[in-house]
Amino acid sequence: MNQYKRLLSNTVIFAVGTFSSKILVILMLRFYTGMMTTDEMGIADLIIKTTSILYPVVSLSIGQAVIRYGLERGRRKADVFTIGLATVLIGFVIALPFHPLLSFVQYNTSAGAAGSLVEYRWLIYLYVFTSCTQNVCGQFIRALGYVRLYAIDGIFRTLVTILLNILYLTVFDWNIFGYVFSIICADALSTICLFLIAALWKFIRLRRPNFHLWRSMLAYALPLVPDAILVYIIGFSDQAFLAAMQDTSVSAIYSIAYRVPTLIALVASIFVDAWQISIVNDNSRDEQIRFFSNVGNTYSSIVFIIVSGGILSAKATISVLAVPDYYIGWTFIPILALGAGFNCLSSFQKSVYLLEKRTIPSFLSTAFSAGVNIALNAMLIPHYGGTGAAIATLVSYVALFVYRAIDSRRFMPVQWQKMRLTATVLLTTVQAIIMLLEPPLWLLWQVALFVLVFLLNCHALMAGVNKLLHRA
């Protein structure tokens, strides 16, 4: 199977699985916002974001090494999987004594009460452990080529999470605990099912671990630990600053608004899952450059058409997803949607680093972006609240893409269609400004700009799709 056919096949499979699961989660937002107060939603989201930061620390980002090394021909799969699980277990045990650090994550409620996440330490630790083990198993079945099982597992985890959320929130009235515990249960059940269906126990070999491979995998994964932390900080710092400088109610509204750009990032997650498998091949350097450039330009067209649509539908989407208390959150969406577009492109550029096993430059680029984000949050949020947080996120993602687009040329000079991409960015920026200012006939302008963005990218999109179909 050639690289184009492999990418197309895997993208379709991941699209079915990911869209099915993520759309279900998005549609449940109205249920969550109706069952929990804005303060409870804000605290629950702080727990999830904090766990997302702890996860790479505990696991040492070994899941990324599991799939990268597991895809290599001639590599003993059992060695890769055993090292992945052992790293997670050791990291979890080492992390246990450090729970007092959670007291540094503080919040204020709209009623004036104050607290910290140390109150939820055991819930957070359990979440971290199940998330880490599930990720290693999930990445390993991708390395084995079980892409359909990986997609089905995503749907399964989502359905279990939703069913348990309904049970915990409506019957048991567990609120914050129930919201988070349902995710923990889903990850645990997923891990058990993957072990049984894919017979993963056969790949556990405790005798004579391959320490040379272990060192190599850790050398690859360790720079991804601060890289992953900083990626989450870019998203987490917005809400942490809002919860501390404003209150958890504002943080919750911002969090719900952020779900709309998450749909844009969904394109990236589907594509990157398939892309990560497809880029490891035996092609020549020139063939790799053409492959990256062809796919990258098609991908950018898809991303910014969706960005434009997200800006156009900001008001309607927030009305469908959340109860009226959250409606003001639509004002954050146009800015966040633009930021999500650049985040998608920077994720594509990151694949260059992963292919070349250059994880330190990946970390440096993310560190630069996170520094920009934190500095702007500190300056803008006290004066502009959620809008300031959205602007900080947008600027940091633009900086991340520009940094990686320039720096990664040392390893893989991706040939972007600069004129088309620049014109598209300008049009979507004007569209976001018009959406926020709401001048006369603003809706007509929105539709017109969306059509222009579509027409500008239509040719590149169809050319890329035809190339993929022809090569496949």
N, C-alpha and C positions, 0 to 999 in steps of 0.2 A: 504494500500500500504506500503510494507516494505521499509527500508531506502535505500537499493540498487536500488530498482525499482524506487523510488522517485528521487534519484540522477540521474540515467540514463535518465529518462524521462525529467527531468528539464534541464539536460545538452544538450540533443538533441534540445529542444525547444530554449534555449538560444543560442546554436551554430548557428542555422538557422538565428535567428534574428541578432545576433552580427556579424557573418561573413558577412552577406549580407550588413549590414550598414558600417562596418569598411572597407571592401574591396572596396566599392564604394568611400569612403573617400581617401583611399590610391591611387586608380586609378586616382583621380582628382588632385593629387599632381603635375603632369606634367602641367596641366592647370593652377594651381595657380602659379607655378614657371615661367610659360611663360607670365602670365598677370601682375605679380608684380616683381619689382626689388628685389635684395637680401636684400637691406636695408629695403624696405617696408615689406617684409616677416619677417625680423628680428624684426621690431617694432610690427607688428601684433601678432607675437608669444609671445613677451613680454607682450602684453595686455592680451592674453589668459592665460598665466602662472600666471600673477599677479592676475587675476580674480580667478584662481584656488586656490590661497593662501587666498584671501579674503572670498571666499565662505564658508569655515568651520567656519570662525570667525563670519560672519553675521548670519549663520544658527545655530551656536553652534553645528554643526554636528548632528542635531536632526534627520536627515534622517536615520542614523544608528540605533537610538533608536526606530524610527517608525517601522522599519521592525523587530527588535529584540523583542520588546514588542507586536507588532501586531501579531506575530506568536504564542504567548502563548495562550494556551487554556483557556477559561473562561474569557479572557480579553475583555472589551467593546471596540470594534473597533472605535466607534465614539470618545471616550475619547482620544485614541492614535492619531487619525488624527487631531482632533481639536487642541490638544497640539502642534503637529508638525507645523501646519500652523501658529498658534499664536506666536510660538517661532521665526519663520522666519520673520514675520511682525514686531515684537518688535525689533529684532536684526537689521533689515534693517533701521528702523527709528533712532536707536541709532548710527548706522554707518555713517549716512549722514554728520554730521559736520566734519568728520575726513579726508575729501578728500585732504587737503594740504599734508598729509603724502605721497601721490603718487609722490610728487616732489623728493622723495629720490630715486625713480627708474629712473636712468638716463641712457642715451645711447649716443654713438658717431656713426655717419654714416661714410661710406667709403669716402665721400666727405669732411669730416672734420666738419660737422655741429653737434651741440650738442642739446639735448632736454631731457625732462622728461615726464612721463606718466600723469602728472597733466593736460596736454593738452587734454587728452582723458577721463577725470574723469566721465562725465555723461554717456558716452558710457560704461565705466567699471561698473558704478553703475547699469545701466539698465541690463547689462549682469549678474551681481551678483544676482539681484532680480529675474529675469526669471529663472536662473539656480537653485536657492534655492527652489522656489515654484515647479518647474518641478520635482526636485529630491524627495521632500516630497510626491508628488502625485505618482511618479513612484515606490518609495519604498512601499507605502501603498497598491497599487494594487498587488504587489508581496506578501505582507502579507495576502491579501485577497485570494490569490491562483490564480490570473489572470495572470499566467505566459505567456500564448500565447499573451494576450493583451500587456504585457510588452515587449515581443520580437517584435511584430508588431510596437509598438510605436517607438522602436529604428530605425527600417527601415524607418518609416514615417519621423522622425526628420532628418535623413540623406538625404532623397530625397528632403525634403523641403529646407534644407541647401544648397544642390548642385544646385537646380534650382534657388534659390535666389542669390547664388554666381555668377552664369552665368549671371543673369539679372543685378546685381549690378556692376560687374566688367567689363562686355563687353558693356552693354547698357548705364548705368549711369556713368561708369568710377569712381566709388567711392573708389577703391583701399583698403586702410587699413580699412576705415569705413565700406565699403560694405562687406569685408571679415568677420568682427566681427558681424555686424548687421544682417547678414543672420543667424548666430547661435542664436542670441537673438530672432528673429522672429520665428525660428523653435521651440525653447523652449516654447515660449508663445502659439503658436498654439497647441503644444503637451499638455500643461496643460489644455487648453480649451477642447480639444478632450477627454482627460481622464476624466474630470469632466462630460462631456455629456454621454460618452459611459458607464462608470462605475458608473454613478449616485453618484458621490462623495459628492454632496451637502447634501445628506441624512446623511452623517457622520459628519456634522458640527453641534456642539451643544455649543452655546455660554453661556447658562445658567449653573451656578454652575459647573465650571470646576473642575476636579479632581486634586486638588493641591498635594495630596499625590503621585499620579501617576506622576504628572509633576516633582516633586522633584526627584523621582526615575529615570525618564527618563533623566533628566539633569545630575544627578550623573553618569549615564552610559555614556552620550554623551560628557560631558565637557572634560574629559581626551582625547577624540578623536579629540578635536579641535587642540591643539598643535601637536598631533600625525599626523593629516592630513596636517597641515601646514608644518611640518618637512618633510613629504613624498614628498610634492611638492617642497620644498626647495632643496631636493636632485637633482631633475630634473631641477628646475628653476635656482639654483645658478650657474650651468654650463653656461647657456646662459647669466645670469646677469654678471658674471665675464668676459665672452668672449666679451659681448657688451661694457663693461667698460674698460677692459684691452687691447682688440684687437679692433674690431668694429662690427657693426650690420651685416655686410656682412659675417664675419666669424661665427657669432652667427646663421645666417640664414642657412648657409651650414651645421653646426652642427645639427640644428633643423631638417633639411630634412633627414640627416643621421639617426637621432634618430627615425624616423618613421619606419625604418626596425626592430629594436628591439621592437618597439611598436606592431608589428605583433606577436612577441613571447609573449609579455605581454597580447595579445589578448586571448591566451589560458587561462591565469590566470583569466581574467575578465569573460570569459564564464563559466569556472569551478566554480569560487568563487561565482558568482551569484546563480548557482544551489546548490553549497555546503552550502551556508549560510542558505538556506531554509531547507536543508536536515539534518543538524546537530542538530536542535532542535527537540528532540524526547524523548521517555520515556525508552530508553534502559539502561541496567545495565552498571556499570563502565567498566567491562571487555569487554563487547560488544562494547562500545564506543571506547576503545583503539584499539581493533581489526579492527573496521571500519575505524578509522583514519589512522592506519598503512597500511592496505590493499590499501586504496584509495591513500594515500600519495606516496607510492612507485610506483604505476602505473602512477600517475601524474608526478612524477619526470622523469620517463622514457620518457613520451611524451614530456616534456619540453626540455630535453637535446637532443633528436633527432631533434627537431625543431631548437634548438640553433646551432647544427652542420650544419644543412641545411642552416641556415641564414649566417653562416660564409662562407660556400662554395659558396653561390650565391651573395656575397656582391657586386661585381663589376656589375654583370648583373642586379641586382635589382635596384641599384642607376641609372643605365643607362635608365631603363624603367620608373622609377618614376619621374625623374627630367631632366631638360634641361642640356646641357653640362657644364654650369657655375658651377653646383653643383657636378660634377663628383668626385672631390677630396675628397668629403665627404665619399667615400667608405672606406677610411683608418680608419675611426672611428668605422665602423660597427662591425668588429670582436670583439673588446674590449667591445663595448656596448651590443653585443649579449650575451656574457658571463655574463655580469652584469644583463641583463634581465632574464636570467635563474635563477640566485640566487634570484632576486626580486620575481619571481613566487613562488619559494619555501618558501620564507619568508612570502608571502601572505597566503600560506597554513597554516604556523605555527601561523599566527595571528588569524586564526579562532578558535584556542584553547582559546585565551584570550576572544574573543567575546562570545563563548559558555558559558564560566564560568563567564561572566560579569566582567572580570578583565581588565578594559581598562587602568588603570594606568600603569601596567607593559608593555602594548602595547606601550604606549607613551614613557616610559623610553627607550625601545629598539630602537624606531625610533629616539629619541633624540641622542642616542649614534651614530647611523649611520649618522645622519645629521651633527653632530660635526666632524666626520671623513671626510665626504664629503667636508664641507666648508674649513677645514684646508688644505686638499690636493689640492683643487681648488686654494686656495691662493698661495700655494707653486709651483704647477706644471704649471698652465696656463700661467704665465709670460714667462716661458722658453719653453714650449712645445705646447702652444695653445690648439687647439681642442683635440689633442691626450692626453694632460694632463688632460683635463676635462673628457674624456672617462675613463682614468685610475682611476681618483678620484671616478667616479660613480661605476665602477666595485668593487673597494676595499670597498666602503661604503655598497654595497649590500651584498658582502660576509660577512662583519662584522655583518650586520643585521640578516642574516640567522643563522650564528653561535650563535649569542647572543640569538635569539629566540629558536633555537633548544635546547640549554642548559637550558635556563630559564623556558620555557613552560613545561618542564618535571615535574615541581612541580604540575601542574594541569592535564596534559595529556601526559604521556610518549610515544610519537610516536616512533615506532620501525623502524627506517630507515635501509635499506640494505646498510650499510656503505661501504663495500668493492666495491660493484658495483657502488655506487654513487661516491666514490673517484676515481676509475678507469675512469669513464666517464668524470669527471671534468678534470683529467689530459690529457685525449685524446683531449678534446675540447680546452684546453689551448694550447697544442702543435699545434693543427689545426689553432688557431688564430695567433700564432707566425709565422708559415709557410706562412700563407696568407699575413701577413704584410711584411715579408722579401723577399718573392717571389724567393726562390732558384731555381736551375734547376729542371725541372719536378714538379714544385709546384702544378700544377693542378692535376697531377696524385696522388700526396701525399694527396691532399685535398679529392679526391674521395675515396681513400683507408681509410683515417681516418673516413670519414662519414660512410662508410660501417662498420667499426669496432665499432663505436658508436652505430649504428643501431643493429648490431648483439649482442652486449653486453647487450642492453636494450630490445631486442625483446622478450626474454623469460618472463621477468618481466611484460612487456606490455601485452602480450597475456594471461598470467596467470591472470592478473588483469581484463582484458576485459572478459575472460571466467567466472571469479567469479561474475562479475557484471551481465552478461547475465544469468548465472545459478541462482543467487539469485533473479534476476528480473522475 
